[in-house]
Amino acid sequence: MGEYEEGKLERPKWVGETPLSRLVQALISFKPLFSVLKLGSRRALISTAEKNNIPWRQMAKEILESEVYRELDNIQNQSLVYPDYYLNPFHAYDEGNLTWLAAAEAEAATMSIARRAVPDASSTQEAIKILRGNWLRAIEQHHIQYSESFVINDILDIGCSIGISTRYLADKYPTAKVTGLDLSPYFLAVAQHKEKSAPPRKFPIRWIHANGEDTGLPSKSFNLVSIAFVFHECPTRVIVNIVREAFRLLRPGGTLALIDSSMKSKVVQELSPVLFTLYKCTEPFIDEFYLTDMDETLREAGFVNITSILTSPRHATITATAPQ
Ligand SMILES: C[S@@+](CC[C@H](N)C(=O)[O-])C[C@H]1O[C@@H](n2cnc3c(N)ncnc32)[C@H](O)[C@@H]1O
């Protein structure tokens, strides 16, 4: 961990107000071209995954033909008002994260991200192990260094999606009470459905359908808040709101752990023009994300001990402490 290479730039050339970025923006603002690119991007994702032995369509089919639909009523908060940004198309799904198809394909998509992030790994499983293992180790090291006297016993995973990050946290800290929170009831339904076939836990994972900007959960009720692969999907104002909410939710001495794509990564800075055009087509807020100064956002919210480390060739884990 930590041996991954940084690029020479502050951020990739295709971010913000550069000629290259303006050209890509103009191309994808042209609706007919955007639709073609979006479709192309989806096809490329599925075929690359299947070439890497990730049975994308089979995995999605199994979910879509399962009893997952039963979980929706228990999970969905009917009075939740979705923030505007969330109603954008994401990841080439016109309804973004608010569909069964997106929820059914999320596990294969997550596996593909790990495979792409760690291309030197001997298999997809190995890539996943490296990506998630380095992230968990960064959290553990931060906790040992700054808050060792506190036991991690209440964990919140904001933007838990179908619960993959949540389950890693619950497995790592088996005596903790773990909560996964997300804006998509479809993703949460898959999370709950999958958890039903997992070995029983001391405390079952609690799934909450809510907005991470304003969770409605009591202040100072967690000692670890994780936000994994969420911020690249959010405008800057939402990132700021979620960080402030995490600060409110953490007990003094508690740890915040973020992981996401890193603008410092050499691989990200050197993405080919075709790849970053496809990337921008499926990630509407990627520019805002890369232009957000994360350290400053954490400092302004009140966090201390802010530490950033590349935990994969493409991703940084940022950890911080709520002061005591
Ligand atoms: C890429 S997924 C996260 C993956 C997951 N944490 C993991 O590591 O496997 C991003 C998630 O963030 C969620 N999300 C985006 N904005 C959110 C918000 N304001 N509040 C809660 N969840 C949000 C999306 O619904 C989506 O499930």
The ligand as a MOL file (V3000), in Angstrom:
LIG
                    3D

  0  0  0     0  0            999 V3000
M  V30 BEGIN CTAB
M  V30 COUNTS 27 29 0 0 0
M  V30 BEGIN ATOM
M  V30 1 C -20.5300 3.8320 -6.6010 0
M  V30 2 S -21.7800 3.7260 -5.4380 0 CHG=1
M  V30 3 C -20.9770 3.3450 -3.9060 0
M  V30 4 C -20.3910 2.0010 -3.8010 0
M  V30 5 C -20.2030 1.4280 -2.4330 0
M  V30 6 N -19.9770 2.3870 -1.3820 0
M  V30 7 C -19.0240 0.4380 -2.4850 0
M  V30 8 O -17.9310 0.7980 -2.0520 0
M  V30 9 O -19.2120 -0.6510 -2.9990 0 CHG=-1
M  V30 10 C -22.2590 5.3910 -5.0780 0
M  V30 11 C -23.5240 5.4250 -4.2680 0
M  V30 12 O -23.6990 6.7100 -3.7080 0
M  V30 13 C -25.0830 6.8870 -3.5640 0
M  V30 14 N -25.3530 8.3140 -3.3250 0
M  V30 15 C -25.1240 9.3620 -4.1410 0
M  V30 16 N -25.4900 10.5020 -3.5380 0
M  V30 17 C -25.9470 10.1730 -2.3050 0
M  V30 18 C -26.4680 10.9080 -1.2150 0
M  V30 19 N -26.6030 12.2340 -1.2520 0
M  V30 20 N -26.8450 10.2300 -0.1100 0
M  V30 21 C -26.7350 8.8760 -0.0340 0
M  V30 22 N -26.2480 8.1350 -1.0370 0
M  V30 23 C -25.8590 8.7730 -2.1600 0
M  V30 24 C -25.6480 6.3420 -4.8630 0
M  V30 25 O -27.0110 6.0320 -4.7560 0
M  V30 26 C -24.7660 5.1110 -5.0600 0
M  V30 27 O -25.3580 3.9760 -4.5130 0
M  V30 END ATOM
M  V30 BEGIN BOND
M  V30 1 1 1 2
M  V30 2 1 2 3
M  V30 3 1 2 10
M  V30 4 1 3 4
M  V30 5 1 4 5
M  V30 6 1 5 6
M  V30 7 1 5 7
M  V30 8 2 7 8
M  V30 9 1 7 9
M  V30 10 1 10 11
M  V30 11 1 11 12
M  V30 12 1 11 26
M  V30 13 1 12 13
M  V30 14 1 13 14
M  V30 15 1 13 24
M  V30 16 1 14 15
M  V30 17 1 14 23
M  V30 18 2 15 16
M  V30 19 1 16 17
M  V30 20 1 17 18
M  V30 21 2 17 23
M  V30 22 1 18 19
M  V30 23 2 18 20
M  V30 24 1 20 21
M  V30 25 2 21 22
M  V30 26 1 22 23
M  V30 27 1 24 25
M  V30 28 1 24 26
M  V30 29 1 26 27
M  V30 END BOND
M  V30 END CTAB
M  END
